[in-house]
Amino acid sequence: MSSATGDHVSEGATKIIDRIPKAGQEQQLEAAISDIIDAMCSAYGLNSVHVVRPSLPHQPAYRVICTFDSDEHLKAWEASDDHVRLVTAADEFTAGEPQRTWLTGLETWFTLPVSANAAARPPAYKMAITTYIALFPTILLVHAALAYVPEFEALPTILGNGIAVAIVVVLMTYVIMPRFTRLMAFWLYPPKQ
């Protein structure tokens, strides 16, 4: 299936939905998921949506990974009439309850790879180590760059540190971690044996 561009944090929300098709109803479920995605692409605040087809035996489910710019916009989409109607239709072709996972806090820095056998999230120690490796040089570089701005040096310490932290957070969230987690995917999301 295709990916399009357009749980639970104010700076962005990611939700993963896994649906195992009922026997013999794979095509119907795939069509129902496509209908959901078509409607979702017009939802306000959508950043991206990716769908991974089943890959037996490791990944029996269709995995939908959607990211919104805020928790509020994701909740608004889920409360919409279109979402309720289309999810009810998809449920008819889904074996059991779909598994829904919200990614929160620093987990949203770790973009899931579009691979069928990836874990829903890496272990906490791997997230901590990866974050440290990316964060330490980012802090050093931001402070080194700001040292060349005379106006910054004149600011009170707490205000200067606040600005530096804000720059680091923006860089980590939107520039560094999406790329660094792809680079480290072999370690963060090893294939299941």
C-alpha positions as CSV (number, residue, x, y, z in Angstrom):
1,M,0.0,0.0,0.0
2,S,1.1,3.6,-0.4
3,S,2.2,6.2,2.1
4,A,0.8,9.7,2.0
5,T,1.8,12.9,3.6
6,G,-0.6,15.5,4.6
7,D,-0.1,8.9,21.1
8,H,-0.5,11.6,23.0
9,V,1.7,14.7,23.1
10,S,1.0,18.3,22.4
11,E,4.0,18.7,20.0
12,G,2.8,15.8,17.8
13,A,0.9,12.6,18.0
14,T,1.6,9.2,16.6
15,K,-0.7,6.2,16.6
16,I,-0.2,2.7,15.3
17,I,-3.1,0.5,14.4
18,D,-2.6,-3.2,13.6
19,R,-5.4,-5.1,12.0
20,I,-5.3,-8.8,11.3
21,P,-7.6,-9.7,8.4
22,K,-10.3,-12.4,8.8
23,A,-9.4,-15.5,6.7
24,G,-10.2,-14.9,3.1
25,Q,-11.1,-11.2,3.6
26,E,-7.6,-9.7,3.0
27,Q,-8.7,-7.7,-0.1
28,Q,-11.8,-6.4,1.7
29,L,-9.8,-5.2,4.7
30,E,-7.1,-3.6,2.4
31,A,-9.9,-1.7,0.5
32,A,-11.4,-0.6,3.8
33,I,-8.0,0.6,5.1
34,S,-7.5,2.5,1.8
35,D,-10.9,4.2,2.4
36,I,-9.8,5.3,5.9
37,I,-6.5,6.7,4.5
38,D,-8.2,8.6,1.7
39,A,-10.5,10.3,4.2
40,M,-7.6,10.8,6.7
41,C,-5.6,12.7,4.0
42,S,-8.1,15.6,4.3
43,A,-8.0,15.7,8.1
44,Y,-6.6,18.8,9.6
45,G,-3.1,18.4,11.1
46,L,-2.1,15.2,9.4
47,N,1.6,14.9,8.9
48,S,1.9,11.5,7.4
49,V,0.4,8.1,7.2
50,H,2.1,4.8,6.3
51,V,0.7,1.4,5.7
52,V,2.6,-1.8,5.9
53,R,1.1,-5.0,4.4
54,P,1.2,-8.3,6.3
55,S,4.4,-10.4,6.0
56,L,3.7,-13.9,7.4
57,P,4.7,-15.3,9.8
58,H,6.3,-12.4,11.6
59,Q,3.7,-9.7,10.9
60,P,0.2,-11.0,10.3
61,A,-1.4,-7.6,10.5
62,Y,-1.9,-4.5,8.3
63,R,0.0,-1.8,10.2
64,V,-1.2,1.8,9.9
65,I,1.2,4.4,11.3
66,C,-0.3,7.9,11.3
67,T,1.2,11.1,12.7
68,F,-0.6,14.4,13.4
69,D,0.9,17.7,14.4
70,S,-1.0,17.6,17.7
71,D,-2.9,15.2,20.0
72,E,-5.9,17.5,19.6
73,H,-6.0,17.1,15.8
74,L,-5.6,13.3,16.0
75,K,-8.5,13.2,18.5
76,A,-10.6,15.4,16.3
77,W,-10.0,13.1,13.4
78,E,-10.9,10.0,15.5
79,A,-14.1,11.8,16.7
80,S,-15.2,12.6,13.2
81,D,-18.2,10.9,11.5
82,D,-16.0,9.8,8.6
83,H,-13.6,8.0,11.0
84,V,-16.3,6.3,13.0
85,R,-18.1,5.1,9.9
86,L,-15.0,3.9,8.0
87,V,-13.5,2.2,11.1
88,T,-16.8,0.4,11.7
89,A,-16.6,-0.9,8.1
90,A,-13.0,-2.0,8.5
91,D,-13.9,-3.8,11.8
92,E,-16.1,-6.2,9.8
93,F,-13.1,-7.6,8.0
94,T,-10.7,-7.6,11.1
95,A,-10.1,-10.7,13.2
96,G,-10.6,-9.7,16.8
97,E,-10.0,-6.2,18.1
98,P,-7.4,-4.0,16.3
99,Q,-4.3,-3.3,18.4
100,R,-3.9,0.4,18.9
101,T,-0.7,2.0,20.2
102,W,-0.1,5.6,21.1
103,L,3.5,6.8,21.1
104,T,4.2,9.4,23.7
105,G,7.0,11.6,24.9
106,L,10.5,10.8,23.6
107,E,9.1,7.8,21.8
108,T,7.9,10.2,19.1
109,W,11.5,11.0,18.3
110,F,11.9,7.4,17.1
111,T,10.2,7.1,13.7
112,L,9.1,3.6,13.0
113,P,10.7,2.0,10.0
114,V,8.3,0.9,7.3
115,S,9.2,-2.8,7.7
116,A,6.9,-5.6,8.6
117,N,8.8,-7.1,11.4
118,A,9.8,-3.9,13.3
119,A,8.9,-3.8,17.0
120,A,6.3,-1.2,18.0
121,R,9.0,0.8,19.8
122,P,12.7,0.2,20.7
123,P,13.7,-0.8,24.3
124,A,14.0,2.2,26.7
125,Y,17.8,1.7,27.1
126,K,18.3,1.9,23.3
127,M,16.2,5.1,23.1
128,A,18.3,6.6,25.9
129,I,21.6,5.7,24.4
130,T,20.6,6.9,20.9
131,T,19.2,10.2,22.3
132,Y,22.4,10.8,24.2
133,I,24.6,10.2,21.2
134,A,22.5,12.7,19.2
135,L,21.8,15.2,21.9
136,F,25.3,15.7,23.3
137,P,26.9,17.1,20.1
138,T,23.8,19.0,19.3
139,I,24.0,20.9,22.6
140,L,27.7,21.6,22.1
141,L,27.1,22.9,18.5
142,V,24.2,25.1,19.5
143,H,26.1,26.7,22.4
144,A,29.2,27.1,20.2
145,A,27.1,28.8,17.5
146,L,25.3,31.1,19.9
147,A,28.7,32.2,21.4
148,Y,29.2,34.1,18.2
149,V,26.0,36.1,18.7
150,P,26.9,39.2,20.9
151,E,23.2,39.8,21.8
152,F,22.9,36.2,23.1
153,E,25.9,36.7,25.5
154,A,24.2,39.8,26.9
155,L,21.1,37.9,27.9
156,P,20.5,36.8,31.5
157,T,21.7,33.2,32.0
158,I,18.3,31.6,32.5
159,L,16.9,33.3,29.4
160,G,20.0,32.4,27.3
161,N,19.7,28.8,28.4
162,G,16.0,28.7,27.7
163,I,16.6,29.9,24.1
164,A,19.4,27.4,23.6
165,V,17.2,24.5,24.9
166,A,14.4,25.6,22.6
167,I,16.7,25.5,19.6
168,V,18.0,22.1,20.6
169,V,14.5,20.6,21.1
170,V,13.4,21.9,17.7
171,L,16.5,20.5,16.0
172,M,16.2,17.2,17.7
173,T,12.5,16.8,16.9
174,Y,12.4,18.0,13.3
175,V,15.9,17.6,11.9
176,I,18.2,15.3,13.8
177,M,16.2,12.4,15.4
178,P,14.2,11.5,12.3
179,R,17.4,11.1,10.3
180,F,19.5,9.6,13.1
181,T,16.9,6.9,14.0
182,R,16.9,5.9,10.3
183,L,20.7,5.6,10.5
184,M,20.5,3.6,13.7
185,A,17.5,1.4,12.6
186,F,19.6,-1.7,12.3
187,W,20.2,-1.5,16.1
188,L,16.9,0.1,17.3
189,Y,14.7,-2.2,15.2
190,P,16.6,-5.4,14.6
191,P,14.8,-8.1,12.5
192,K,13.0,-10.7,14.6
193,Q,14.6,-14.1,14.4
